[in-house]
C-alpha cells in the first residue's frame, strides 16, 4: 500500500520553508550601526537667539540646518543658570541639588557620579571633546582622572582670531579626533565653544555690518544704542560658534557620516546680561535646542514640549542602546524624536532649575540659593535666603 503522505506532501510545507529561510536571513543580517553623537554647546546663549527662531540681527545657518533636518525645540531649559552646575546636570542626567559640590559654580565634581562620556567609552565608543568641557571647577579634587567631558583635544590654534574670540581651532581639533578614531568604532564628541562668553569684541557687531535697528532689545534692558551694540557683539560670537559647527557638519556630510549622527545643539545657560545668566529668570534658563538624526528622525518638526537639559544624557544613551549605571532624573526624549507615543514617557508638566552660588567672590563664599518651577504658562522662583543680595552685598568703603 502506498503511503499518501509520501506522494502528497502537505500544501503548507513550501510556505513553512519560505518562512524559515526568510527568518534565517533576517537573523543573519548585521545589526544596525550605532549612531555617532555630536553635542555642540555654546557658552551663555539665551533663547530665542538663533535665526531658526525668527531672531533678527543674527544668522545661524548651522543651527538652522540641524533644526530643519530634525526637531526644533522652543521650550528647552537648563537645570541651572551657571556654567559648571548646568554642564554637570547635562553630563549626568541629574539635577544640581543631587550632585553635591558639582551643583555649585566653580567647585568640584565627585567621581561617584557617572557621566555619559564614560558610559559611551565603556560601551566601545571613541570619545573626546574640544573647547570647554565641564567647568569652571576642579575635577581632580573630585577624584577624576580627566575632564568629565572626556579626553581633551585642544591642541590647535588659530593664527589670528577676532577680538573677544578664543584662538582655539575647534574644527581642526575635531578633525584630529576623527583621525585618531579606529575605523570600526562610533564616536561621541563634545564641542564646547567658549563663545559667546564675555568679554566681547567692542563694536564687533557694528564692524561686521550689523545694524542697530535689527536688534530686539529684551524688555528688562534699557533700549539704548549702547545696549543694542552690545547685543550685536554678543550675536557675532554666537555666529562664530555656529560657523565652527557648520564646518563639522560639512565634514561629516562629505564623509557620509552625517546620516547616522545624532546632533544636539544647545547652550549651557543664558546670555551674560543683567537678569539673565546666573539668574532663574527666563533669559537665564531658557536656551536654544535643536536635534537631528537623519537616519531615524523625521525632519522639519517643531516641538513646544517642555524639555530640560537633564533629559539629554538619557536620550543619547537610549539612542545608542546603552543602559545607565545609576538612575537618572532626566527623561529620554527619544520616543518624541522618533514620533512614537509611549505611555511610560509622559510629557513634562514643568521643568525645574536651581542656583546656589555663581562665583566665589562673595563675602565668606556665601551663595544666593534659589529654586524655580517653570510650566508653559508660569514661572515661580523661591529665594531661600532673600536677606542676601543676589549678586553680592554692596562693598562698604
C-alpha positions as YAML, in Angstrom:
chain: A
units: angstrom
residues:
- id: 1
  name: UNK
  ca: [0.00, 0.00, 0.00]
- id: 2
  name: UNK
  ca: [1.26, 3.45, -0.87]
- id: 3
  name: UNK
  ca: [1.56, 5.93, 1.93]
- id: 4
  name: UNK
  ca: [-0.33, 9.04, 0.73]
- id: 5
  name: UNK
  ca: [1.89, 11.23, 2.92]
- id: 6
  name: UNK
  ca: [4.87, 10.31, 0.73]
- id: 7
  name: UNK
  ca: [3.19, 11.19, -2.59]
- id: 8
  name: UNK
  ca: [1.11, 14.21, -1.48]
- id: 9
  name: UNK
  ca: [3.10, 16.35, 0.95]
- id: 10
  name: UNK
  ca: [1.12, 18.93, 2.90]
- id: 11
  name: UNK
  ca: [0.48, 22.14, 0.98]
- id: 12
  name: UNK
  ca: [1.75, 24.32, 3.82]
- id: 13
  name: UNK
  ca: [5.27, 22.86, 3.67]
- id: 14
  name: UNK
  ca: [6.62, 25.25, 0.97]
- id: 15
  name: UNK
  ca: [5.20, 28.20, 2.89]
- id: 16
  name: UNK
  ca: [6.83, 26.95, 6.08]
- id: 17
  name: UNK
  ca: [10.14, 26.52, 4.28]
- id: 18
  name: UNK
  ca: [9.93, 30.05, 2.89]
- id: 19
  name: UNK
  ca: [9.22, 31.41, 6.38]
- id: 20
  name: UNK
  ca: [12.19, 29.54, 7.85]
- id: 21
  name: UNK
  ca: [14.50, 30.72, 5.07]
- id: 22
  name: UNK
  ca: [13.34, 34.31, 5.50]
- id: 23
  name: UNK
  ca: [13.71, 34.16, 9.28]
- id: 24
  name: UNK
  ca: [17.23, 32.75, 8.94]
- id: 25
  name: UNK
  ca: [18.13, 35.55, 6.53]
- id: 26
  name: UNK
  ca: [16.73, 38.15, 8.94]
- id: 27
  name: UNK
  ca: [18.72, 36.70, 11.84]
- id: 28
  name: UNK
  ca: [21.91, 36.71, 9.77]
- id: 29
  name: UNK
  ca: [21.68, 40.44, 8.97]
- id: 30
  name: UNK
  ca: [24.32, 42.55, 10.69]
- id: 31
  name: UNK
  ca: [22.92, 44.74, 13.47]
- id: 32
  name: UNK
  ca: [22.13, 48.35, 12.58]
- id: 33
  name: UNK
  ca: [25.17, 50.56, 13.20]
- id: 34
  name: UNK
  ca: [25.11, 52.53, 16.40]
- id: 35
  name: UNK
  ca: [24.79, 56.30, 15.86]
- id: 36
  name: UNK
  ca: [27.61, 58.76, 16.29]
- id: 37
  name: UNK
  ca: [26.92, 61.52, 18.80]
- id: 38
  name: UNK
  ca: [27.88, 65.17, 18.28]
- id: 39
  name: UNK
  ca: [26.90, 67.54, 21.09]
- id: 40
  name: UNK
  ca: [27.59, 71.21, 20.39]
- id: 41
  name: UNK
  ca: [27.16, 73.54, 23.34]
- id: 42
  name: UNK
  ca: [27.68, 77.29, 23.31]
- id: 43
  name: UNK
  ca: [28.67, 79.28, 26.39]
- id: 44
  name: UNK
  ca: [26.00, 81.77, 27.54]
- id: 45
  name: UNK
  ca: [23.30, 81.88, 24.83]
- id: 46
  name: UNK
  ca: [19.65, 82.60, 25.53]
- id: 47
  name: UNK
  ca: [16.53, 81.60, 23.66]
- id: 48
  name: UNK
  ca: [15.50, 82.92, 21.11]
- id: 49
  name: UNK
  ca: [18.88, 84.00, 19.76]
- id: 50
  name: UNK
  ca: [19.11, 81.85, 16.64]
- id: 51
  name: UNK
  ca: [17.68, 82.66, 13.23]
- id: 52
  name: UNK
  ca: [15.59, 79.47, 13.24]
- id: 53
  name: UNK
  ca: [13.50, 81.13, 15.96]
- id: 54
  name: UNK
  ca: [12.99, 84.25, 13.86]
- id: 55
  name: UNK
  ca: [15.53, 86.38, 15.72]
- id: 56
  name: UNK
  ca: [16.70, 89.38, 13.72]
- id: 57
  name: UNK
  ca: [20.25, 90.71, 13.54]
- id: 58
  name: UNK
  ca: [21.72, 87.21, 13.73]
- id: 59
  name: UNK
  ca: [22.32, 84.39, 11.24]
- id: 60
  name: UNK
  ca: [22.85, 80.81, 12.44]
- id: 61
  name: UNK
  ca: [22.72, 78.61, 9.33]
- id: 62
  name: UNK
  ca: [24.30, 75.58, 11.02]
- id: 63
  name: UNK
  ca: [21.81, 75.61, 13.90]
- id: 64
  name: UNK
  ca: [19.01, 76.14, 11.39]
- id: 65
  name: UNK
  ca: [20.32, 73.20, 9.33]
- id: 66
  name: UNK
  ca: [20.09, 70.88, 12.35]
- id: 67
  name: UNK
  ca: [16.60, 72.18, 13.15]
- id: 68
  name: UNK
  ca: [15.41, 71.65, 9.56]
- id: 69
  name: UNK
  ca: [16.88, 68.14, 9.47]
- id: 70
  name: UNK
  ca: [15.24, 67.15, 12.75]
- id: 71
  name: UNK
  ca: [13.39, 68.82, 15.62]
- id: 72
  name: UNK
  ca: [13.50, 72.43, 16.79]
- id: 73
  name: UNK
  ca: [12.60, 72.78, 20.48]
- id: 74
  name: UNK
  ca: [11.03, 76.02, 21.62]
- id: 75
  name: UNK
  ca: [10.70, 75.21, 25.33]
- id: 76
  name: UNK
  ca: [14.14, 73.91, 26.41]
- id: 77
  name: UNK
  ca: [15.57, 74.83, 29.81]
- id: 78
  name: UNK
  ca: [18.82, 74.29, 31.66]
- id: 79
  name: UNK
  ca: [18.92, 72.87, 35.18]
- id: 80
  name: UNK
  ca: [21.00, 75.79, 36.44]
- id: 81
  name: UNK
  ca: [21.76, 79.27, 35.08]
- id: 82
  name: UNK
  ca: [25.52, 78.84, 35.63]
- id: 83
  name: UNK
  ca: [28.14, 77.06, 33.54]
- id: 84
  name: UNK
  ca: [29.51, 74.26, 35.71]
- id: 85
  name: UNK
  ca: [26.32, 73.14, 37.52]
- id: 86
  name: UNK
  ca: [24.39, 73.22, 34.24]
- id: 87
  name: UNK
  ca: [27.05, 71.16, 32.45]
- id: 88
  name: UNK
  ca: [27.25, 68.70, 35.35]
- id: 89
  name: UNK
  ca: [23.48, 68.19, 35.13]
- id: 90
  name: UNK
  ca: [23.70, 67.64, 31.36]
- id: 91
  name: UNK
  ca: [26.54, 65.12, 31.75]
- id: 92
  name: UNK
  ca: [24.82, 63.07, 34.46]
- id: 93
  name: UNK
  ca: [21.09, 63.42, 33.81]
- id: 94
  name: UNK
  ca: [20.74, 64.59, 37.43]
- id: 95
  name: UNK
  ca: [19.65, 67.90, 38.92]
- id: 96
  name: UNK
  ca: [22.20, 70.20, 40.61]
- id: 97
  name: UNK
  ca: [20.80, 69.50, 44.08]
- id: 98
  name: UNK
  ca: [21.58, 65.81, 43.52]
- id: 99
  name: UNK
  ca: [25.23, 66.45, 42.62]
- id: 100
  name: UNK
  ca: [26.80, 67.66, 45.87]
- id: 101
  name: UNK
  ca: [29.68, 70.08, 45.11]
- id: 102
  name: UNK
  ca: [29.09, 69.81, 41.35]
- id: 103
  name: UNK
  ca: [25.78, 71.60, 41.91]
- id: 104
  name: UNK
  ca: [27.60, 74.87, 42.60]
- id: 105
  name: UNK
  ca: [29.69, 77.04, 40.32]
- id: 106
  name: UNK
  ca: [33.46, 76.58, 40.12]
- id: 107
  name: UNK
  ca: [33.64, 73.76, 42.66]
- id: 108
  name: UNK
  ca: [34.49, 70.03, 42.29]
- id: 109
  name: UNK
  ca: [32.81, 67.06, 40.59]
- id: 110
  name: UNK
  ca: [32.79, 63.79, 42.52]
- id: 111
  name: UNK
  ca: [33.83, 60.70, 40.55]
- id: 112
  name: UNK
  ca: [30.99, 58.75, 42.14]
- id: 113
  name: UNK
  ca: [28.59, 60.35, 39.66]
- id: 114
  name: UNK
  ca: [28.53, 58.66, 36.26]
- id: 115
  name: UNK
  ca: [28.88, 60.92, 33.23]
- id: 116
  name: UNK
  ca: [27.64, 59.90, 29.81]
- id: 117
  name: UNK
  ca: [31.06, 60.12, 28.01]
- id: 118
  name: UNK
  ca: [32.43, 57.45, 30.37]
- id: 119
  name: UNK
  ca: [29.41, 55.23, 29.71]
- id: 120
  name: UNK
  ca: [29.85, 55.63, 25.96]
- id: 121
  name: UNK
  ca: [33.54, 54.78, 26.21]
- id: 122
  name: UNK
  ca: [32.79, 51.67, 28.27]
- id: 123
  name: UNK
  ca: [30.34, 50.62, 25.53]
- id: 124
  name: UNK
  ca: [33.02, 50.83, 22.84]
- id: 125
  name: UNK
  ca: [32.58, 54.39, 21.62]
- id: 126
  name: UNK
  ca: [35.52, 56.67, 20.83]
- id: 127
  name: UNK
  ca: [35.02, 59.80, 22.95]
- id: 128
  name: UNK
  ca: [36.58, 63.24, 23.24]
- id: 129
  name: UNK
  ca: [35.96, 66.96, 23.48]
- id: 130
  name: UNK
  ca: [37.27, 70.29, 22.27]
- id: 131
  name: UNK
  ca: [36.94, 73.74, 23.79]
- id: 132
  name: UNK
  ca: [35.17, 73.97, 27.12]
- id: 133
  name: UNK
  ca: [34.15, 70.70, 28.72]
- id: 134
  name: UNK
  ca: [32.88, 70.66, 32.28]
- id: 135
  name: UNK
  ca: [33.97, 73.83, 34.03]
- id: 136
  name: UNK
  ca: [34.93, 76.03, 35.62]
- id: 137
  name: UNK
  ca: [35.94, 73.84, 38.52]
- id: 138
  name: UNK
  ca: [38.45, 71.33, 39.82]
- id: 139
  name: UNK
  ca: [37.54, 67.86, 38.57]
- id: 140
  name: UNK
  ca: [40.73, 66.36, 40.01]
- id: 141
  name: UNK
  ca: [39.56, 67.28, 43.53]
- id: 142
  name: UNK
  ca: [36.58, 65.01, 42.95]
- id: 143
  name: UNK
  ca: [38.81, 62.00, 42.27]
- id: 144
  name: UNK
  ca: [38.58, 62.13, 38.46]
- id: 145
  name: UNK
  ca: [41.49, 61.46, 36.13]
- id: 146
  name: UNK
  ca: [40.21, 63.67, 33.30]
- id: 147
  name: UNK
  ca: [37.58, 66.25, 32.48]
- id: 148
  name: UNK
  ca: [34.08, 64.73, 32.74]
- id: 149
  name: UNK
  ca: [33.51, 65.60, 29.05]
- id: 150
  name: UNK
  ca: [36.18, 63.04, 28.07]
- id: 151
  name: UNK
  ca: [39.70, 63.05, 26.63]
- id: 152
  name: UNK
  ca: [40.77, 66.52, 25.57]
- id: 153
  name: UNK
  ca: [41.51, 67.66, 22.00]
- id: 154
  name: UNK
  ca: [42.62, 71.26, 22.35]
- id: 155
  name: UNK
  ca: [45.98, 71.44, 20.57]
- id: 156
  name: UNK
  ca: [45.18, 73.54, 17.50]
- id: 157
  name: UNK
  ca: [45.36, 77.31, 17.49]
- id: 158
  name: UNK
  ca: [44.25, 79.94, 15.00]
- id: 159
  name: UNK
  ca: [46.92, 82.24, 13.57]
- id: 160
  name: UNK
  ca: [44.64, 85.14, 14.34]
- id: 161
  name: UNK
  ca: [41.22, 85.44, 15.92]
- id: 162
  name: UNK
  ca: [38.76, 88.31, 16.05]
- id: 163
  name: UNK
  ca: [38.77, 90.41, 19.20]
- id: 164
  name: UNK
  ca: [36.92, 88.61, 22.01]
- id: 165
  name: UNK
  ca: [37.13, 85.21, 20.27]
- id: 166
  name: UNK
  ca: [39.28, 82.40, 21.67]
- id: 167
  name: UNK
  ca: [42.17, 81.35, 19.44]
- id: 168
  name: UNK
  ca: [41.16, 77.67, 19.62]
- id: 169
  name: UNK
  ca: [40.64, 75.96, 16.27]
- id: 170
  name: UNK
  ca: [37.66, 73.80, 17.20]
- id: 171
  name: UNK
  ca: [37.24, 72.30, 13.76]
- id: 172
  name: UNK
  ca: [40.91, 71.27, 13.49]
- id: 173
  name: UNK
  ca: [40.59, 69.60, 16.90]
- id: 174
  name: UNK
  ca: [37.50, 67.74, 15.65]
- id: 175
  name: UNK
  ca: [39.42, 66.51, 12.60]
- id: 176
  name: UNK
  ca: [42.29, 65.33, 14.80]
- id: 177
  name: UNK
  ca: [39.80, 63.47, 16.97]
- id: 178
  name: UNK
  ca: [38.25, 61.74, 13.96]
- id: 179
  name: UNK
  ca: [41.69, 60.91, 12.54]
- id: 180
  name: UNK
  ca: [42.58, 59.16, 15.80]
- id: 181
  name: UNK
  ca: [39.33, 57.17, 15.89]
- id: 182
  name: UNK
  ca: [39.58, 53.46, 14.98]
- id: 183
  name: UNK
  ca: [37.57, 52.84, 11.81]
- id: 184
  name: UNK
  ca: [35.30, 50.28, 13.47]
- id: 185
  name: UNK
  ca: [34.15, 52.47, 16.39]
- id: 186
  name: UNK
  ca: [31.37, 55.07, 16.53]
- id: 187
  name: UNK
  ca: [32.20, 58.37, 18.18]
- id: 188
  name: UNK
  ca: [30.71, 60.60, 20.87]
- id: 189
  name: UNK
  ca: [32.17, 64.11, 20.67]
- id: 190
  name: UNK
  ca: [31.57, 67.20, 22.82]
- id: 191
  name: UNK
  ca: [32.13, 70.53, 21.05]
- id: 192
  name: UNK
  ca: [32.13, 73.14, 23.79]
- id: 193
  name: UNK
  ca: [32.66, 76.63, 22.38]
- id: 194
  name: UNK
  ca: [33.89, 79.41, 24.67]
- id: 195
  name: UNK
  ca: [31.66, 81.79, 22.75]
- id: 196
  name: UNK
  ca: [29.54, 83.89, 23.31]
- id: 197
  name: UNK
  ca: [31.03, 84.22, 26.80]
- id: 198
  name: UNK
  ca: [32.15, 87.72, 27.69]
- id: 199
  name: UNK
  ca: [34.36, 89.69, 27.02]
- id: 200
  name: UNK
  ca: [33.01, 90.58, 23.55]
- id: 201
  name: UNK
  ca: [34.95, 92.45, 20.90]
- id: 202
  name: UNK
  ca: [33.83, 96.06, 21.39]
- id: 203
  name: UNK
  ca: [31.57, 97.12, 18.49]
- id: 204
  name: UNK
  ca: [32.44, 93.89, 16.65]
- id: 205
  name: UNK
  ca: [28.83, 93.60, 15.55]
- id: 206
  name: UNK
  ca: [28.78, 97.07, 14.01]
- id: 207
  name: UNK
  ca: [32.14, 96.48, 12.33]
- id: 208
  name: UNK
  ca: [30.77, 93.29, 10.73]
- id: 209
  name: UNK
  ca: [27.96, 95.24, 9.10]
- id: 210
  name: UNK
  ca: [25.16, 94.59, 11.57]
- id: 211
  name: UNK
  ca: [22.54, 97.28, 12.14]
- id: 212
  name: UNK
  ca: [21.36, 98.67, 15.48]
- id: 213
  name: UNK
  ca: [17.77, 98.77, 14.23]
- id: 214
  name: UNK
  ca: [17.76, 94.99, 13.66]
- id: 215
  name: UNK
  ca: [18.04, 94.24, 17.39]
- id: 216
  name: UNK
  ca: [15.03, 93.34, 19.50]
- id: 217
  name: UNK
  ca: [16.01, 94.51, 22.98]
- id: 218
  name: UNK
  ca: [14.65, 92.33, 25.83]
- id: 219
  name: UNK
  ca: [12.14, 94.36, 27.86]
- id: 220
  name: UNK
  ca: [14.24, 94.20, 31.04]
- id: 221
  name: UNK
  ca: [17.19, 96.05, 29.43]
- id: 222
  name: UNK
  ca: [17.38, 99.75, 28.56]
- id: 223
  name: UNK
  ca: [16.77, 100.34, 24.86]
- id: 224
  name: UNK
  ca: [19.81, 102.48, 24.12]
- id: 225
  name: UNK
  ca: [22.36, 102.46, 21.29]
- id: 226
  name: UNK
  ca: [24.98, 101.11, 23.69]
- id: 227
  name: UNK
  ca: [22.82, 98.13, 24.69]
- id: 228
  name: UNK
  ca: [21.89, 97.44, 21.07]
- id: 229
  name: UNK
  ca: [25.55, 97.47, 20.07]
- id: 230
  name: UNK
  ca: [26.45, 95.16, 22.96]
- id: 231
  name: UNK
  ca: [23.76, 92.71, 21.83]
- id: 232
  name: UNK
  ca: [25.16, 92.78, 18.30]
- id: 233
  name: UNK
  ca: [28.61, 91.95, 19.69]
- id: 234
  name: UNK
  ca: [27.03, 89.01, 21.51]
- id: 235
  name: UNK
  ca: [25.31, 87.93, 18.28]
- id: 236
  name: UNK
  ca: [28.65, 87.97, 16.45]
- id: 237
  name: UNK
  ca: [30.08, 85.48, 18.93]
- id: 238
  name: UNK
  ca: [27.07, 83.18, 18.54]
- id: 239
  name: UNK
  ca: [27.72, 83.28, 14.80]
- id: 240
  name: UNK
  ca: [31.34, 82.26, 15.39]
- id: 241
  name: UNK
  ca: [30.17, 79.19, 17.30]
- id: 242
  name: UNK
  ca: [27.69, 78.45, 14.54]
- id: 243
  name: UNK
  ca: [30.39, 78.70, 11.86]
- id: 244
  name: UNK
  ca: [32.56, 76.11, 13.64]
- id: 245
  name: UNK
  ca: [29.56, 73.79, 13.95]
- id: 246
  name: UNK
  ca: [28.87, 74.23, 10.25]
- id: 247
  name: UNK
  ca: [32.39, 73.08, 9.38]
- id: 248
  name: UNK
  ca: [31.89, 69.94, 11.47]
- id: 249
  name: UNK
  ca: [28.56, 69.16, 9.83]
- id: 250
  name: UNK
  ca: [30.06, 69.66, 6.37]
- id: 251
  name: UNK
  ca: [32.94, 67.27, 7.16]
- id: 252
  name: UNK
  ca: [30.54, 64.60, 8.37]
- id: 253
  name: UNK
  ca: [28.39, 65.09, 5.29]
- id: 254
  name: UNK
  ca: [31.35, 64.80, 2.90]
- id: 255
  name: UNK
  ca: [32.47, 61.58, 4.59]
- id: 256
  name: UNK
  ca: [28.97, 60.03, 4.64]
- id: 257
  name: UNK
  ca: [28.74, 60.10, 8.44]
- id: 258
  name: UNK
  ca: [26.08, 62.76, 8.99]
- id: 259
  name: UNK
  ca: [23.18, 60.43, 8.16]
- id: 260
  name: UNK
  ca: [23.84, 58.26, 11.21]
- id: 261
  name: UNK
  ca: [24.96, 61.02, 13.59]
- id: 262
  name: UNK
  ca: [22.68, 62.28, 16.35]
- id: 263
  name: UNK
  ca: [23.47, 66.01, 16.51]
- id: 264
  name: UNK
  ca: [22.44, 68.05, 19.56]
- id: 265
  name: UNK
  ca: [22.95, 71.84, 19.60]
- id: 266
  name: UNK
  ca: [22.23, 73.88, 22.71]
- id: 267
  name: UNK
  ca: [23.75, 76.18, 25.35]
- id: 268
  name: UNK
  ca: [24.70, 75.84, 29.00]
- id: 269
  name: UNK
  ca: [22.78, 78.89, 30.29]
- id: 270
  name: UNK
  ca: [21.52, 82.28, 29.28]
- id: 271
  name: UNK
  ca: [23.33, 85.33, 27.96]
- id: 272
  name: UNK
  ca: [25.78, 87.31, 30.09]
- id: 273
  name: UNK
  ca: [23.50, 90.29, 30.68]
- id: 274
  name: UNK
  ca: [21.64, 91.52, 33.79]
- id: 275
  name: UNK
  ca: [18.61, 89.40, 34.77]
- id: 276
  name: UNK
  ca: [19.85, 86.58, 32.53]
- id: 277
  name: UNK
  ca: [22.93, 84.46, 33.24]
- id: 278
  name: UNK
  ca: [23.22, 83.40, 36.91]
- id: 279
  name: UNK
  ca: [19.52, 84.15, 37.45]
- id: 280
  name: UNK
  ca: [16.47, 81.91, 37.32]
- id: 281
  name: UNK
  ca: [14.53, 84.39, 35.23]
- id: 282
  name: UNK
  ca: [13.54, 83.43, 31.69]
- id: 283
  name: UNK
  ca: [16.68, 84.65, 29.90]
- id: 284
  name: UNK
  ca: [18.89, 82.83, 32.40]
- id: 285
  name: UNK
  ca: [17.46, 79.32, 31.94]
- id: 286
  name: UNK
  ca: [15.63, 79.27, 28.57]
- id: 287
  name: UNK
  ca: [18.07, 78.15, 25.85]
- id: 288
  name: UNK
  ca: [18.08, 77.11, 22.18]
- id: 289
  name: UNK
  ca: [17.88, 73.39, 21.35]
- id: 290
  name: UNK
  ca: [17.82, 71.52, 18.04]
- id: 291
  name: UNK
  ca: [18.38, 67.81, 17.41]
- id: 292
  name: UNK
  ca: [18.76, 65.81, 14.21]
- id: 293
  name: UNK
  ca: [19.46, 62.21, 13.23]
- id: 294
  name: UNK
  ca: [18.65, 61.84, 9.52]
- id: 295
  name: UNK
  ca: [18.67, 58.05, 9.63]
- id: 296
  name: UNK
  ca: [15.90, 57.97, 12.24]
- id: 297
  name: UNK
  ca: [14.27, 61.36, 12.90]
- id: 298
  name: UNK
  ca: [11.67, 62.83, 10.56]
- id: 299
  name: UNK
  ca: [12.82, 66.33, 9.52]
- id: 300
  name: UNK
  ca: [11.20, 69.73, 9.85]
- id: 301
  name: UNK
  ca: [9.37, 69.35, 13.14]
- id: 302
  name: UNK
  ca: [8.86, 71.96, 15.86]
- id: 303
  name: UNK
  ca: [8.24, 70.92, 19.47]
- id: 304
  name: UNK
  ca: [6.51, 73.00, 22.12]
- id: 305
  name: UNK
  ca: [7.05, 70.31, 24.78]
- id: 306
  name: UNK
  ca: [8.81, 71.34, 27.98]
- id: 307
  name: UNK
  ca: [12.33, 69.90, 27.91]
- id: 308
  name: UNK
  ca: [15.12, 70.00, 30.50]
- id: 309
  name: UNK
  ca: [18.75, 69.50, 29.58]
- id: 310
  name: UNK
  ca: [18.87, 66.73, 32.20]
- id: 311
  name: UNK
  ca: [16.93, 64.84, 29.52]
- id: 312
  name: UNK
  ca: [19.85, 64.85, 27.08]
- id: 313
  name: UNK
  ca: [22.02, 62.17, 28.73]
- id: 314
  name: UNK
  ca: [19.25, 59.53, 28.91]
- id: 315
  name: UNK
  ca: [18.21, 60.46, 25.36]
- id: 316
  name: UNK
  ca: [21.57, 59.87, 23.70]
- id: 317
  name: UNK
  ca: [22.24, 56.80, 25.83]
- id: 318
  name: UNK
  ca: [18.97, 55.22, 24.73]
- id: 319
  name: UNK
  ca: [19.70, 56.13, 21.10]
- id: 320
  name: UNK
  ca: [22.98, 54.20, 21.37]
- id: 321
  name: UNK
  ca: [21.40, 51.26, 23.22]
- id: 322
  name: UNK
  ca: [23.37, 51.94, 26.41]
- id: 323
  name: UNK
  ca: [21.84, 51.48, 29.85]
- id: 324
  name: UNK
  ca: [22.81, 54.00, 32.55]
- id: 325
  name: UNK
  ca: [24.55, 52.52, 35.58]
- id: 326
  name: UNK
  ca: [22.84, 54.83, 38.06]
- id: 327
  name: UNK
  ca: [19.23, 56.09, 37.91]
- id: 328
  name: UNK
  ca: [18.82, 59.42, 36.12]
- id: 329
  name: UNK
  ca: [16.26, 62.11, 36.83]
- id: 330
  name: UNK
  ca: [16.08, 63.10, 33.17]
- id: 331
  name: UNK
  ca: [13.55, 61.59, 30.78]
- id: 332
  name: UNK
  ca: [14.63, 60.22, 27.42]
- id: 333
  name: UNK
  ca: [13.34, 62.30, 24.51]
- id: 334
  name: UNK
  ca: [13.92, 59.50, 22.02]
- id: 335
  name: UNK
  ca: [10.24, 58.47, 21.71]
- id: 336
  name: UNK
  ca: [9.31, 62.09, 20.98]
- id: 337
  name: UNK
  ca: [12.18, 62.42, 18.49]
- id: 338
  name: UNK
  ca: [11.02, 59.29, 16.70]
- id: 339
  name: UNK
  ca: [7.38, 60.47, 16.88]
- id: 340
  name: UNK
  ca: [6.40, 57.43, 18.92]
- id: 341
  name: UNK
  ca: [3.81, 57.56, 21.68]
- id: 342
  name: UNK
  ca: [4.87, 55.82, 24.88]
- id: 343
  name: UNK
  ca: [2.61, 55.69, 27.94]
- id: 344
  name: UNK
  ca: [5.67, 55.28, 30.16]
- id: 345
  name: UNK
  ca: [7.15, 58.55, 28.80]
- id: 346
  name: UNK
  ca: [4.56, 61.22, 29.60]
- id: 347
  name: UNK
  ca: [5.21, 64.80, 28.54]
- id: 348
  name: UNK
  ca: [6.65, 67.07, 31.21]
- id: 349
  name: UNK
  ca: [4.24, 69.33, 33.02]
- id: 350
  name: UNK
  ca: [7.05, 71.51, 34.41]
- id: 351
  name: UNK
  ca: [10.82, 71.96, 34.38]
- id: 352
  name: UNK
  ca: [12.96, 72.74, 37.40]
- id: 353
  name: UNK
  ca: [16.14, 74.75, 37.91]
- id: 354
  name: UNK
  ca: [18.38, 75.73, 40.80]
- id: 355
  name: UNK
  ca: [21.04, 78.20, 41.73]
- id: 356
  name: UNK
  ca: [23.43, 78.08, 44.68]
- id: 357
  name: UNK
  ca: [26.34, 80.43, 44.15]
- id: 358
  name: UNK
  ca: [27.56, 81.60, 40.79]
- id: 359
  name: UNK
  ca: [31.08, 82.50, 41.80]
- id: 360
  name: UNK
  ca: [33.39, 82.51, 44.80]
- id: 361
  name: UNK
  ca: [33.56, 86.29, 45.04]
- id: 362
  name: UNK
  ca: [31.10, 86.73, 47.90]
- id: 363
  name: UNK
  ca: [31.98, 87.56, 51.47]
- id: 364
  name: UNK
  ca: [32.65, 84.24, 53.24]
- id: 365
  name: UNK
  ca: [31.86, 82.49, 49.93]
- id: 366
  name: UNK
  ca: [28.13, 82.82, 50.62]
- id: 367
  name: UNK
  ca: [25.64, 81.93, 47.93]
- id: 368
  name: UNK
  ca: [22.17, 83.05, 46.98]
- id: 369
  name: UNK
  ca: [20.24, 79.76, 46.91]
- id: 370
  name: UNK
  ca: [17.16, 79.74, 44.69]
- id: 371
  name: UNK
  ca: [14.83, 77.19, 43.12]
- id: 372
  name: UNK
  ca: [12.37, 77.57, 40.26]
- id: 373
  name: UNK
  ca: [9.44, 75.78, 38.64]
- id: 374
  name: UNK
  ca: [8.52, 76.68, 35.06]
- id: 375
  name: UNK
  ca: [5.34, 75.49, 33.36]
- id: 376
  name: UNK
  ca: [4.20, 76.53, 29.91]
- id: 377
  name: UNK
  ca: [2.35, 79.46, 31.45]
- id: 378
  name: UNK
  ca: [4.05, 80.39, 34.71]
- id: 379
  name: UNK
  ca: [7.45, 80.78, 36.38]
- id: 380
  name: UNK
  ca: [7.75, 80.52, 40.16]
- id: 381
  name: UNK
  ca: [11.07, 81.36, 41.87]
- id: 382
  name: UNK
  ca: [11.73, 80.71, 45.54]
- id: 383
  name: UNK
  ca: [14.67, 82.57, 47.08]
- id: 384
  name: UNK
  ca: [15.80, 80.61, 50.11]
- id: 385
  name: UNK
  ca: [17.92, 83.39, 51.61]
- id: 386
  name: UNK
  ca: [16.17, 86.59, 50.49]
- id: 387
  name: UNK
  ca: [18.02, 88.70, 53.05]
- id: 388
  name: UNK
  ca: [21.17, 88.36, 50.94]
- id: 389
  name: UNK
  ca: [21.95, 90.33, 47.79]
- id: 390
  name: UNK
  ca: [21.64, 88.16, 44.65]
- id: 391
  name: UNK
  ca: [24.85, 89.49, 43.07]
- id: 392
  name: UNK
  ca: [26.78, 90.07, 46.29]
- id: 393
  name: UNK
  ca: [26.41, 92.63, 49.06]
- id: 394
  name: UNK
  ca: [27.49, 96.21, 48.22]
- id: 395
  name: UNK
  ca: [31.02, 96.95, 49.34]
- id: 396
  name: UNK
  ca: [31.47, 99.39, 52.20]
- id: 397
  name: UNK
  ca: [34.28, 101.91, 51.89]
...
